[in-house]
Amino acid sequence: MKSVVVVKISAILLLVLVVVVLIVQNLTPAPLNFLFFQTQSVPVIVIILVTLAIGYAIGLLSYRLLFGGIIKREKEEAEAKPSPKKKVSEAEKENWDPDGSEVPAADKKKRK
């Protein structure tokens, strides 16, 4: 169990290190032209992060458009089905102990 936690923490630290290196190496300004918008100097990291956010939004929206209806329909079908309930026999009802103490059935009959 501890090794899984160590692997996860190591992966997080590695990703943080990659992001820090990416930021430090891309602080130089670059010109940006988009449709009618023009600027002389925007840090490259800002362009990268904005592009990443736009790509994430496109992926999320396209996933929901393509698969959202299917997931919703499956969820509604699952809720519409009756859940299978376990049948309890009369013997199990008779031996049920609400206190949780395990007393053999023969002892219960003696107590009555």
MODELLER restraints for C-alpha pairs under 7 A, 6 or more apart:
rsr = mdl.restraints
at = mdl.atoms
rsr.add(forms.Gaussian(group=physical.xy_distance, feature=features.Distance(at['CA:23:A'], at['CA:45:A']), mean=5.89, stdev=0.5))
rsr.add(forms.Gaussian(group=physical.xy_distance, feature=features.Distance(at['CA:26:A'], at['CA:43:A']), mean=6.83, stdev=0.5))
rsr.add(forms.Gaussian(group=physical.xy_distance, feature=features.Distance(at['CA:26:A'], at['CA:44:A']), mean=5.27, stdev=0.5))
rsr.add(forms.Gaussian(group=physical.xy_distance, feature=features.Distance(at['CA:26:A'], at['CA:45:A']), mean=5.19, stdev=0.5))
rsr.add(forms.Gaussian(group=physical.xy_distance, feature=features.Distance(at['CA:27:A'], at['CA:43:A']), mean=5.14, stdev=0.5))
rsr.add(forms.Gaussian(group=physical.xy_distance, feature=features.Distance(at['CA:27:A'], at['CA:44:A']), mean=6.03, stdev=0.5))
rsr.add(forms.Gaussian(group=physical.xy_distance, feature=features.Distance(at['CA:27:A'], at['CA:45:A']), mean=6.14, stdev=0.5))
rsr.add(forms.Gaussian(group=physical.xy_distance, feature=features.Distance(at['CA:28:A'], at['CA:43:A']), mean=5.39, stdev=0.5))
rsr.add(forms.Gaussian(group=physical.xy_distance, feature=features.Distance(at['CA:28:A'], at['CA:44:A']), mean=6.24, stdev=0.5))
rsr.add(forms.Gaussian(group=physical.xy_distance, feature=features.Distance(at['CA:29:A'], at['CA:41:A']), mean=4.86, stdev=0.5))
rsr.add(forms.Gaussian(group=physical.xy_distance, feature=features.Distance(at['CA:29:A'], at['CA:42:A']), mean=4.88, stdev=0.5))
rsr.add(forms.Gaussian(group=physical.xy_distance, feature=features.Distance(at['CA:29:A'], at['CA:43:A']), mean=4.16, stdev=0.5))
rsr.add(forms.Gaussian(group=physical.xy_distance, feature=features.Distance(at['CA:29:A'], at['CA:44:A']), mean=6.01, stdev=0.5))
rsr.add(forms.Gaussian(group=physical.xy_distance, feature=features.Distance(at['CA:30:A'], at['CA:40:A']), mean=6.83, stdev=0.5))
rsr.add(forms.Gaussian(group=physical.xy_distance, feature=features.Distance(at['CA:30:A'], at['CA:41:A']), mean=4.87, stdev=0.5))
rsr.add(forms.Gaussian(group=physical.xy_distance, feature=features.Distance(at['CA:30:A'], at['CA:42:A']), mean=5.30, stdev=0.5))
rsr.add(forms.Gaussian(group=physical.xy_distance, feature=features.Distance(at['CA:30:A'], at['CA:43:A']), mean=6.04, stdev=0.5))
rsr.add(forms.Gaussian(group=physical.xy_distance, feature=features.Distance(at['CA:30:A'], at['CA:44:A']), mean=6.13, stdev=0.5))
rsr.add(forms.Gaussian(group=physical.xy_distance, feature=features.Distance(at['CA:31:A'], at['CA:39:A']), mean=5.76, stdev=0.5))
rsr.add(forms.Gaussian(group=physical.xy_distance, feature=features.Distance(at['CA:31:A'], at['CA:40:A']), mean=4.42, stdev=0.5))
rsr.add(forms.Gaussian(group=physical.xy_distance, feature=features.Distance(at['CA:31:A'], at['CA:41:A']), mean=4.80, stdev=0.5))
rsr.add(forms.Gaussian(group=physical.xy_distance, feature=features.Distance(at['CA:31:A'], at['CA:42:A']), mean=6.20, stdev=0.5))
rsr.add(forms.Gaussian(group=physical.xy_distance, feature=features.Distance(at['CA:32:A'], at['CA:38:A']), mean=5.75, stdev=0.5))
rsr.add(forms.Gaussian(group=physical.xy_distance, feature=features.Distance(at['CA:32:A'], at['CA:39:A']), mean=5.30, stdev=0.5))
rsr.add(forms.Gaussian(group=physical.xy_distance, feature=features.Distance(at['CA:32:A'], at['CA:40:A']), mean=6.51, stdev=0.5))
rsr.add(forms.Gaussian(group=physical.xy_distance, feature=features.Distance(at['CA:32:A'], at['CA:41:A']), mean=7.00, stdev=0.5))
rsr.add(forms.Gaussian(group=physical.xy_distance, feature=features.Distance(at['CA:32:A'], at['CA:42:A']), mean=6.74, stdev=0.5))
rsr.add(forms.Gaussian(group=physical.xy_distance, feature=features.Distance(at['CA:33:A'], at['CA:39:A']), mean=6.58, stdev=0.5))
rsr.add(forms.Gaussian(group=physical.xy_distance, feature=features.Distance(at['CA:95:A'], at['CA:105:A']), mean=6.17, stdev=0.5))
